[in-house]
Amino acid sequence: MSLPLEDEEGMTMGETINWMGGWPKEGVVSAAEWEERSGRYAERSRELLEQDAESLKEALAGTELLPTWGTRTERMMLAPGADAAIDWIIKRWLQPGDAVLVERPTSRFALQAFRRAGIIPHAVPGDGLGLDPDELAESIRQLHPRLVYAAPDCTDPEGRVWGEARKELLLQICREEDVAVLLDERQALLCEAPPRGKYASGSANAGLEGVVFRVGEFPPGMVAGLRLGWICAHGEDEKIRELLPTPAVRPEAIPPTDLAAVLGLLQEGIEPIVKTMKFIYRARTGALVECLKRQQLEGVGWNEPQNGMHLWISLPEGLDADALLRAAWMNGLLFQPGGAFYASDPDRFKLRATAVHTEERLIRLGVQKLGDTMADFLGRWG
């Protein structure tokens, strides 16, 4: 995404190529089309709009393409994005001082949200197949966590897919130790296939008697201006009652016209939109990889992601990504420094680039800017 960056007073600071992620202004469904769609429902009564919310949950549960497929609607909550869904779970399930187990590396937002709430995240060692089961069991015994947070179908920032056996062991161990699991499925629509299996089957017994929360959303860039996420809660009623909303306490509201417009979109069928989005994102991530290969930046490496929208890039040893970002910003390029993706002992020589919202000609320019910034930076300190 190329955008005008503004300071606090709104003054334009020049055009910048933004690979930090976030929500682009446009999408496969354009801003103009979405405004027209949601505008159709502006005059609907409050009563009808409330009915739309329940109908939307039924549509989400009935759309096989989505990870919400088959979920009981009374176990589903809507939220303005996966971040808001995680915030809700933290607020209702955790207390300051609680321990949470996470992957290494893991979601930058989740770590920030835990810490803001006074929750203490602890990383569990693992490998390319997922969390190490023995390490997970030992960490549970030592730290007595209230929750394990993971993204088995598409990790952030690496875009890895766990082995199926590791997913099952995660649920089994947590079930036996009476620890809840929070599965972040926000990139599920970008996967080769939507999450399935016991932990995501949508049945009342998903995760058996264990407590499993799943959060997801329509990905950034799918529908311009739309932030719609969900929570699916699985487990015995008595165990998850405190998470479920009440008439007085509910997740942050979503514009009612958006709910009605999404319902209409699902009724028409979202498969063509999802196919287009996946094609664009794969093409642009592939373009980023090819540009990096051609640029041949010394000491730079990466593993091509199996799923998702991010590329996890290794920098030359000693080149701190936070310091590099400050220099890159002056050259018109933004990315996410890698240190923020670790619960402890951060690897500061990595960065996350999200180029899926950037046109291919600007991807080439962005890689050139990265190379020029690295050369300038290393030249000053060499």
VOPAGU-2260 file (C-alpha; in pm, 1 decimal, decimal comma):
REM VOPAGU-2260
SITE   aa  ch    i         X         Y         Z
SITE  MET   A    0       0,0       0,0       0,0
SITE  SER   A    1     131,3     343,0     -91,6
SITE  LEU   A    2     -16,5     618,3     117,4
SITE  PRO   A    3      37,1     977,7     222,9
SITE  LEU   A    4     176,7     968,3     575,8
SITE  GLU   A    5      45,5    1243,0     803,3
SITE  ASP   A    6     182,5    1391,1    1123,9
SITE  GLU   A    7     -33,7    1472,2    1428,0
SITE  GLU   A    8    -146,3    1800,1    1271,4
SITE  GLY   A    9    -249,5    1627,3     949,4
SITE  MET   A   10      35,1    1766,6     738,7
SITE  THR   A   11     140,4    1539,4     452,9
SITE  MET   A   12     493,8    1409,3     492,4
SITE  GLY   A   13     523,3    1256,2     147,2
SITE  GLU   A   14     420,9     929,1     -16,4
SITE  THR   A   15     535,4     621,0     174,0
SITE  ILE   A   16     521,1     251,9      83,5
SITE  ASN   A   17     356,9      88,0     382,6
SITE  TRP   A   18     438,8    -277,7     452,7
SITE  MET   A   19     333,5    -264,6     816,6
SITE  GLY   A   20       0,0    -436,3     752,8
SITE  GLY   A   21    -324,7    -288,6     877,4
SITE  TRP   A   22    -638,5    -197,6     687,7
SITE  PRO   A   23    -613,9     -53,9     334,7
SITE  LYS   A   24    -864,7     198,1     206,0
SITE  GLU   A   25    -962,3     -23,0     -88,1
SITE  GLY   A   26   -1048,6    -390,1    -125,7
SITE  VAL   A   27   -1167,6    -656,4    -367,6
SITE  VAL   A   28   -1509,9    -510,7    -291,8
SITE  SER   A   29   -1433,4    -142,2    -347,5
SITE  ALA   A   30   -1513,4     140,2    -107,9
SITE  ALA   A   31   -1768,2     281,9    -351,4
SITE  GLU   A   32   -1945,8     -51,6    -393,3
SITE  TRP   A   33   -1950,8    -115,9     -19,9
SITE  GLU   A   34   -2086,5     230,9      52,8
SITE  GLU   A   35   -2364,5     168,0    -197,3
SITE  ARG   A   36   -2440,8    -175,4     -48,9
SITE  SER   A   37   -2451,4     -61,5     313,8
SITE  GLY   A   38   -2643,3     252,4     217,7
SITE  ARG   A   39   -2935,7      37,8     103,9
SITE  TYR   A   40   -3007,3     -41,9     468,7
SITE  ALA   A   41   -2976,6     307,1     617,2
SITE  GLU   A   42   -3351,9     344,5     659,9
SITE  ARG   A   43   -3418,2       3,6     815,9
SITE  SER   A   44   -3574,8       3,9    1160,1
SITE  ARG   A   45   -3372,8     -90,2    1468,5
SITE  GLU   A   46   -3586,1    -401,1    1513,3
SITE  LEU   A   47   -3507,3    -524,7    1163,0
SITE  LEU   A   48   -3136,8    -447,0    1204,2
SITE  GLU   A   49   -3126,7    -653,5    1524,9
SITE  GLN   A   50   -3286,0    -938,1    1331,4
SITE  ASP   A   51   -3011,6    -893,7    1069,8
SITE  ALA   A   52   -2746,5    -957,5    1337,2
SITE  GLU   A   53   -2901,8   -1293,0    1427,9
SITE  SER   A   54   -2953,4   -1378,8    1061,5
SITE  LEU   A   55   -2589,0   -1293,7     994,1
SITE  LYS   A   56   -2470,6   -1537,8    1260,7
SITE  GLU   A   57   -2687,7   -1805,1    1101,3
SITE  ALA   A   58   -2535,3   -1722,9     761,4
SITE  LEU   A   59   -2180,9   -1737,8     902,4
SITE  ALA   A   60   -2258,3   -2075,2    1059,3
SITE  GLY   A   61   -2403,4   -2197,1     729,5
SITE  THR   A   62   -2117,9   -2087,6     499,4
SITE  GLU   A   63   -1885,7   -2385,0     453,3
SITE  LEU   A   64   -1608,5   -2165,0     316,8
SITE  LEU   A   65   -1575,0   -1994,2     657,6
SITE  PRO   A   66   -1423,8   -2132,0     980,1
SITE  THR   A   67   -1753,1   -2038,9    1149,9
SITE  TRP   A   68   -1925,0   -2316,9     956,7
SITE  GLY   A   69   -2142,8   -2535,9    1179,4
SITE  THR   A   70   -2099,4   -2326,9    1494,9
SITE  ARG   A   71   -2407,3   -2296,2    1714,5
SITE  THR   A   72   -2522,2   -1936,3    1687,2
SITE  GLU   A   73   -2568,0   -1900,6    2063,2
SITE  ARG   A   74   -2194,0   -1978,0    2090,3
SITE  MET   A   75   -2099,4   -1712,4    1834,6
SITE  MET   A   76   -2038,1   -1343,1    1902,5
SITE  LEU   A   77   -1974,0   -1069,6    1647,9
SITE  ALA   A   78   -1700,5    -810,8    1697,1
SITE  PRO   A   79   -1544,3    -530,5    1487,8
SITE  GLY   A   80   -1245,0    -743,5    1386,4
SITE  ALA   A   81   -1029,7   -1019,4    1534,1
SITE  ASP   A   82    -835,2    -770,6    1748,4
SITE  ALA   A   83   -1156,8    -661,5    1919,2
SITE  ALA   A   84   -1251,7   -1027,6    1963,4
SITE  ILE   A   85    -923,0   -1097,5    2143,1
SITE  ASP   A   86    -972,4    -790,6    2361,1
SITE  TRP   A   87   -1315,7    -923,1    2460,2
SITE  ILE   A   88   -1174,5   -1263,2    2559,6
SITE  ILE   A   89    -899,8   -1097,8    2762,5
SITE  LYS   A   90   -1153,3    -878,1    2939,5
SITE  ARG   A   91   -1394,7   -1161,0    3022,4
SITE  TRP   A   92   -1162,4   -1459,7    3073,6
SITE  LEU   A   93    -834,7   -1326,6    3216,1
SITE  GLN   A   94    -723,3   -1117,7    3511,7
SITE  PRO   A   95    -408,3    -909,2    3568,8
SITE  GLY   A   96    -122,8   -1136,0    3667,5
SITE  ASP   A   97    -252,9   -1439,5    3477,4
SITE  ALA   A   98      -2,7   -1631,3    3265,3
SITE  VAL   A   99     -64,6   -1703,6    2896,8
SITE  LEU   A  100     143,3   -1938,1    2681,1
SITE  VAL   A  101     225,4   -1832,0    2324,2
SITE  GLU   A  102     433,7   -1937,6    2025,3
SITE  ARG   A  103     778,0   -1797,6    1944,1
SITE  PRO   A  104     739,0   -1572,9    1749,8
SITE  THR   A  105     371,3   -1483,8    1774,0
SITE  SER   A  106     120,0   -1209,0    1697,8
SITE  ARG   A  107     242,9    -861,4    1780,1
SITE  PHE   A  108    -109,9    -742,3    1854,5
SITE  ALA   A  109    -187,0   -1033,0    2088,4
SITE  LEU   A  110     129,9    -969,3    2289,3
SITE  GLN   A  111      47,1    -600,3    2317,9
SITE  ALA   A  112    -312,5    -676,3    2420,8
SITE  PHE   A  113    -203,2    -922,5    2688,9
SITE  ARG   A  114      50,0    -680,9    2832,9
SITE  ARG   A  115    -192,9    -386,8    2832,7
SITE  ALA   A  116    -425,0    -596,3    3048,3
SITE  GLY   A  117    -150,0    -697,3    3290,1
SITE  ILE   A  118    -133,9   -1052,5    3150,7
SITE  ILE   A  119     209,9   -1216,8    3137,0
SITE  PRO   A  120     289,6   -1397,7    2808,3
SITE  HIS   A  121     542,6   -1682,0    2812,3
SITE  ALA   A  122     685,6   -1834,9    2494,1
SITE  VAL   A  123     684,5   -2212,9    2450,2
SITE  PRO   A  124     959,4   -2362,3    2230,8
SITE  GLY   A  125     854,8   -2530,1    1909,5
SITE  ASP   A  126     958,6   -2601,0    1552,6
SITE  GLY   A  127     813,4   -2580,7    1203,9
SITE  LEU   A  128     535,0   -2822,5    1299,9
SITE  GLY   A  129     409,0   -2619,5    1597,2
SITE  LEU   A  130     454,6   -2602,8    1972,9
SITE  ASP   A  131     665,0   -2883,5    2121,5
SITE  PRO   A  132     417,1   -3102,4    2315,9
SITE  ASP   A  133     661,6   -3190,1    2594,2
SITE  GLU   A  134     761,7   -2825,9    2636,5
SITE  LEU   A  135     394,7   -2724,8    2638,5
SITE  ALA   A  136     307,1   -2977,3    2908,6
SITE  GLU   A  137     605,2   -2873,4    3120,3
SITE  SER   A  138     524,3   -2502,4    3081,4
SITE  ILE   A  139     167,6   -2568,1    3194,8
SITE  ARG   A  140     289,3   -2754,4    3502,8
SITE  GLN   A  141     538,0   -2481,7    3594,4
SITE  LEU   A  142     345,5   -2164,1    3505,4
SITE  HIS   A  143     -20,4   -2265,3    3560,2
SITE  PRO   A  144    -147,6   -2055,0    3267,0
SITE  ARG   A  145    -510,0   -1955,4    3226,0
SITE  LEU   A  146    -486,1   -1969,7    2845,4
SITE  VAL   A  147    -275,7   -2093,6    2552,6
SITE  TYR   A  148    -282,5   -1866,1    2245,1
SITE  ALA   A  149    -183,9   -2005,2    1903,4
SITE  ALA   A  150    -253,2   -1975,4    1530,2
SITE  PRO   A  151    -200,9   -2330,3    1397,2
SITE  ASP   A  152    -344,5   -2275,3    1048,3
SITE  CYS   A  153    -141,8   -1964,7     970,0
SITE  THR   A  154     109,3   -1829,8    1218,1
SITE  ASP   A  155     190,7   -1461,3    1239,6
SITE  PRO   A  156     448,4   -1347,4    1134,9
SITE  GLU   A  157     587,2   -1659,2     964,7
SITE  GLY   A  158     285,5   -1792,9     775,2
SITE  ARG   A  159     355,7   -2149,3     890,9
SITE  VAL   A  160      98,8   -2429,7     908,4
SITE  TRP   A  161     117,9   -2665,6    1204,4
SITE  GLY   A  162     123,0   -3039,7    1156,2
SITE  GLU   A  163    -217,2   -3196,6    1222,2
SITE  ALA   A  164     -79,2   -3410,8    1505,3
SITE  ARG   A  165      50,0   -3100,4    1685,5
SITE  LYS   A  166    -292,6   -2937,3    1669,5
SITE  GLU   A  167    -452,4   -3245,1    1822,9
SITE  LEU   A  168    -185,5   -3264,1    2094,5
SITE  LEU   A  169    -233,7   -2895,9    2179,2
SITE  LEU   A  170    -602,9   -2957,4    2244,7
SITE  GLN   A  171    -546,0   -3286,0    2423,6
SITE  ILE   A  172    -282,9   -3150,4    2662,1
SITE  CYS   A  173    -483,4   -2837,6    2740,5
SITE  ARG   A  174    -798,7   -3041,1    2791,6
SITE  GLU   A  175    -623,2   -3276,0    3033,1
SITE  GLU   A  176    -468,7   -2984,2    3223,6
SITE  ASP   A  177    -794,1   -2780,9    3221,2
SITE  VAL   A  178    -638,8   -2487,6    3032,7
SITE  ALA   A  179    -839,5   -2289,9    2776,9
SITE  VAL   A  180    -713,6   -2253,7    2418,4
SITE  LEU   A  181    -749,4   -1940,4    2203,9
SITE  LEU   A  182    -706,6   -2014,6    1833,1
SITE  ASP   A  183    -647,7   -1712,1    1611,3
SITE  GLU   A  184    -797,5   -1791,5    1269,9
SITE  ARG   A  185    -796,0   -1439,9    1126,9
SITE  GLN   A  186    -610,8   -1553,6     813,7
SITE  ALA   A  187    -829,2   -1861,3     759,5
SITE  LEU   A  188    -981,1   -1729,8     435,8
SITE  LEU   A  189    -630,0   -1701,4     292,1
SITE  CYS   A  190    -550,9   -2067,7     362,9
SITE  GLU   A  191    -564,8   -2344,7     105,3
SITE  ALA   A  192    -859,2   -2486,3     300,1
SITE  PRO   A  193   -1051,9   -2341,5     595,1
SITE  PRO   A  194    -957,8   -2475,4     939,7
SITE  ARG   A  195   -1118,5   -2809,0    1011,8
SITE  GLY   A  196   -1079,0   -3089,7    1265,6
SITE  LYS   A  197   -1199,9   -3131,3    1622,7
SITE  TYR   A  198   -1092,4   -2784,7    1729,9
SITE  ALA   A  199   -1276,8   -2616,8    1440,8
SITE  SER   A  200   -1551,7   -2854,3    1341,8
SITE  GLY   A  201   -1823,0   -2625,4    1468,6
SITE  SER   A  202   -1978,4   -2906,0    1672,4
SITE  ALA   A  203   -2088,0   -2856,3    2029,0
SITE  ASN   A  204   -1811,1   -3096,6    2132,9
SITE  ALA   A  205   -1526,4   -2924,0    1947,0
SITE  GLY   A  206   -1218,6   -2977,1    2161,9
SITE  LEU   A  207   -1426,6   -3239,8    2351,0
SITE  GLU   A  208   -1490,7   -3111,3    2703,4
SITE  GLY   A  209   -1203,9   -2862,8    2684,3
SITE  VAL   A  210   -1260,8   -2489,5    2648,1
SITE  VAL   A  211   -1167,3   -2362,4    2301,2
SITE  PHE   A  212   -1216,9   -2007,1    2174,2
SITE  ARG   A  213   -1171,5   -1930,0    1805,8
SITE  VAL   A  214   -1145,8   -1577,8    1666,4
SITE  GLY   A  215   -1148,6   -1471,6    1303,5
SITE  GLU   A  216   -1244,6   -1197,1    1062,3
SITE  PHE   A  217   -1289,7   -1101,4     700,4
SITE  PRO   A  218    -927,3   -1017,3     611,1
SITE  PRO   A  219    -806,4    -662,6     543,1
SITE  GLY   A  220    -847,8    -582,3     175,2
SITE  MET   A  221   -1141,4    -815,4     115,9
SITE  VAL   A  222   -1413,3    -552,5     161,9
SITE  ALA   A  223   -1304,7    -188,5     178,7
SITE  GLY   A  224   -1388,5     -27,7     511,5
SITE  LEU   A  225   -1536,1    -342,6     669,3
SITE  ARG   A  226   -1413,0    -471,3    1004,0
SITE  LEU   A  227   -1617,6    -774,5    1095,8
SITE  GLY   A  228   -1487,0   -1047,7    1321,4
SITE  TRP   A  229   -1626,6   -1319,3    1542,9
SITE  ILE   A  230   -1569,6   -1538,6    1845,4
SITE  CYS   A  231   -1675,0   -1903,4    1846,5
SITE  ALA   A  232   -1680,3   -2055,9    2195,2
SITE  HIS   A  233   -1667,5   -2433,5    2250,7
SITE  GLY   A  234   -1691,4   -2619,3    2579,1
SITE  GLU   A  235   -1934,3   -2698,8    2855,8
SITE  ASP   A  236   -2189,3   -2425,2    2920,2
SITE  GLU   A  237   -2081,4   -2386,9    3280,7
SITE  LYS   A  238   -1717,9   -2334,1    3182,0
SITE  ILE   A  239   -1771,6   -2071,1    2912,8
SITE  ARG   A  240   -2067,1   -1883,5    3062,2
SITE  GLU   A  241   -1847,8   -1595,7    3180,5
SITE  LEU   A  242   -1729,7   -1531,4    2824,2
SITE  LEU   A  243   -2074,7   -1509,9    2667,0
SITE  PRO   A  244   -2235,0   -1165,6    2635,5
SITE  THR   A  245   -2529,2   -1051,0    2843,5
SITE  PRO   A  246   -2788,6    -783,2    2761,5
SITE  ALA   A  247   -2581,4    -538,9    2967,8
SITE  VAL   A  248   -2231,8    -643,8    2855,4
SITE  ARG   A  249   -2155,5    -707,4    2489,2
SITE  PRO   A  250   -1858,3    -674,6    2253,9
SITE  GLU   A  251   -1806,3    -340,8    2081,6
SITE  ALA   A  252   -2085,1    -268,6    1834,7
SITE  ILE   A  253   -2058,1    -303,7    1456,1
SITE  PRO   A  254   -2248,4     -55,1    1236,2
SITE  PRO   A  255   -2590,5    -215,7    1178,4
SITE  THR   A  256   -2584,3    -128,1     809,4
SITE  ASP   A  257   -2258,7    -325,3     776,2
SITE  LEU   A  258   -2422,5    -629,6     936,4
SITE  ALA   A  259   -2709,6    -613,9     689,0
SITE  ALA   A  260   -2475,5    -562,9     393,1
SITE  VAL   A  261   -2252,6    -857,6     493,3
SITE  LEU   A  262   -2562,1   -1074,7     523,7
SITE  GLY   A  263   -2653,7    -979,7     168,4
SITE  LEU   A  264   -2299,7   -1056,1      52,7
SITE  LEU   A  265   -2306,4   -1403,1     210,5
SITE  GLN   A  266   -2645,2   -1476,9      59,0
SITE  GLU   A  267   -2506,1   -1391,2    -285,7
SITE  GLY   A  268   -2195,5   -1604,9    -223,1
SITE  ILE   A  269   -1845,5   -1486,1    -132,1
SITE  GLU   A  270   -1643,3   -1754,1    -309,4
SITE  PRO   A  271   -1555,0   -1535,0    -613,9
SITE  ILE   A  272   -1441,7   -1253,0    -382,4
SITE  VAL   A  273   -1228,3   -1490,7    -174,5
SITE  LYS   A  274   -1072,1   -1649,4    -484,3
SITE  THR   A  275    -980,8   -1307,3    -622,2
SITE  MET   A  276    -834,1   -1195,3    -290,3
SITE  LYS   A  277    -622,5   -1510,7    -254,3
SITE  PHE   A  278    -495,0   -1475,8    -611,6
SITE  ILE   A  279    -393,7   -1111,6    -557,5
SITE  TYR   A  280    -225,5   -1179,3    -224,1
SITE  ARG   A  281     -28,5   -1477,7    -353,7
SITE  ALA   A  282      78,9   -1285,3    -661,8
SITE  ARG   A  283     199,9    -987,1    -461,1
SITE  THR   A  284     379,2   -1197,1    -200,6
SITE  GLY   A  285     538,7   -1388,3    -487,0
SITE  ALA   A  286     641,0   -1059,7    -649,2
SITE  LEU   A  287     804,4    -949,6    -323,3
SITE  VAL   A  288    1001,3   -1273,9    -302,5
SITE  GLU   A  289    1113,7   -1247,8    -666,2
SITE  CYS   A  290    1224,8    -886,8    -617,3
SITE  LEU   A  291    1425,5    -985,1    -309,9
SITE  LYS   A  292    1589,3   -1265,6    -507,6
SITE  ARG   A  293    1682,9   -1028,3    -789,3
SITE  GLN   A  294    1810,8    -762,5    -552,4
SITE  GLN   A  295    2042,7   -1017,2    -384,8
SITE  LEU   A  296    2071,8    -822,9     -60,1
SITE  GLU   A  297    2369,3    -959,4     128,8
SITE  GLY   A  298    2276,4   -1142,1     448,1
SITE  VAL   A  299    1900,5   -1121,8     384,2
SITE  GLY   A  300    1696,3   -1442,8     397,9
SITE  TRP   A  301    1338,6   -1564,8     429,4
SITE  ASN   A  302    1118,8   -1873,6     421,4
SITE  GLU   A  303     831,4   -1846,6     177,6
SITE  PRO   A  304     504,5   -1854,1     375,5
SITE  GLN   A  305     273,7   -2154,0     344,9
SITE  ASN   A  306     -33,5   -1936,1     406,6
SITE  GLY   A  307    -133,0   -1580,0     482,2
SITE  MET   A  308     -26,5   -1230,5     386,6
SITE  HIS   A  309     311,2   -1171,2     553,0
SITE  LEU   A  310     677,2   -1240,0     472,2
SITE  TRP   A  311     918,8   -1292,0     764,3
SITE  ILE   A  312    1261,0   -1162,3     662,5
SITE  SER   A  313    1598,1   -1218,4     830,5
SITE  LEU   A  314    1849,1    -932,3     826,0
SITE  PRO   A  315    2227,8    -954,5     839,2
SITE  GLU   A  316    2354,5   -1033,3    1188,2
SITE  GLY   A  317    2385,5    -712,4    1385,4
SITE  LEU   A  318    2143,5    -507,5    1172,7
SITE  ASP   A  319    1871,6    -406,1    1418,9
SITE  ALA   A  320    1530,9    -384,0    1249,0
SITE  ASP   A  321    1409,8    -103,4    1477,3
SITE  ALA   A  322    1706,8     110,7    1382,3
SITE  LEU   A  323    1665,1      14,0    1016,4
SITE  LEU   A  324    1298,9     119,4    1027,0
SITE  ARG   A  325    1391,1     469,5    1138,8
SITE  ALA   A  326    1624,1     501,3     841,9
SITE  ALA   A  327    1379,1     334,2     600,1
SITE  TRP   A  328    1102,3     572,6     705,5
SITE  MET   A  329    1317,5     862,1     587,2
SITE  ASN   A  330    1350,0     679,9     253,1
SITE  GLY   A  331     973,3     625,2     223,1
SITE  LEU   A  332     934,0     263,5     340,1
SITE  LEU   A  333     760,3     118,4     647,0
SITE  PHE   A  334     762,5    -238,2     785,3
SITE  GLN   A  335     720,2    -413,4    1120,3
SITE  PRO   A  336    1044,5    -470,5    1316,2
SITE  GLY   A  337    1067,2    -828,4    1437,5
SITE  GLY   A  338    1138,9    -769,2    1805,2
SITE  ALA   A  339     773,2    -693,4    1883,8
SITE  PHE   A  340     669,8   -1048,2    1787,8
SITE  TYR   A  341     846,7   -1213,3    2082,8
SITE  ALA   A  342     726,5   -1260,2    2440,8
SITE  SER   A  343    1089,7   -1251,7    2559,2
SITE  ASP   A  344    1446,4   -1256,2    2422,4
SITE  PRO   A  345    1346,3   -1089,4    2093,7
SITE  ASP   A  346    1527,4   -1151,0    1767,2
SITE  ARG   A  347    1591,2    -792,4    1658,6
SITE  PHE   A  348    1745,4    -894,9    1328,1
SITE  LYS   A  349    1414,4    -979,6    1160,8
SITE  LEU   A  350    1128,6    -782,1    1007,3
SITE  ARG   A  351     779,8    -855,4     879,7
SITE  ALA   A  352     680,7    -721,0     539,0
SITE  THR   A  353     315,1    -716,9     429,5
SITE  ALA   A  354     309,5    -624,8      62,0
SITE  VAL   A  355     -30,9    -769,2     -32,0
SITE  HIS   A  356    -189,2    -422,3     -41,5
SITE  THR   A  357      88,0    -281,7    -263,1
SITE  GLU   A  358      83,6    -273,4    -643,1
SITE  GLU   A  359     362,4    -474,7    -803,4
SITE  ARG   A  360     542,8    -171,0    -946,5
SITE  LEU   A  361     561,5     -28,4    -593,9
SITE  ILE   A  362     678,5    -363,0    -456,1
SITE  ARG   A  363     982,1    -334,7    -683,9
SITE  LEU   A  364    1038,0      19,6    -562,1
SITE  GLY   A  365     995,5     -89,9    -200,3
SITE  VAL   A  366    1262,8    -358,8    -229,8
SITE  GLN   A  367    1492,9    -102,8    -390,5
SITE  LYS   A  368    1428,0     134,1     -99,5
SITE  LEU   A  369    1503,8    -146,7     146,2
SITE  GLY   A  370    1831,1    -223,1     -29,9
SITE  ASP   A  371    1931,2     143,2     -48,0
SITE  THR   A  372    1849,8     193,0     320,4
SITE  MET   A  373    2050,7    -113,0     421,1
SITE  ALA   A  374    2346,7       2,3     212,3
SITE  ASP   A  375    2335,5     351,6     363,6
SITE  PHE   A  376    2291,2     214,5     713,6
SITE  LEU   A  377    2569,9     -42,3     689,7
SITE  GLY   A  378    2793,7     209,3     514,6
SITE  ARG   A  379    2763,5     451,0     806,1
SITE  TRP   A  380    2837,2     183,8    1062,4
SITE  GLY   A  381    3082,5     -24,4     862,3
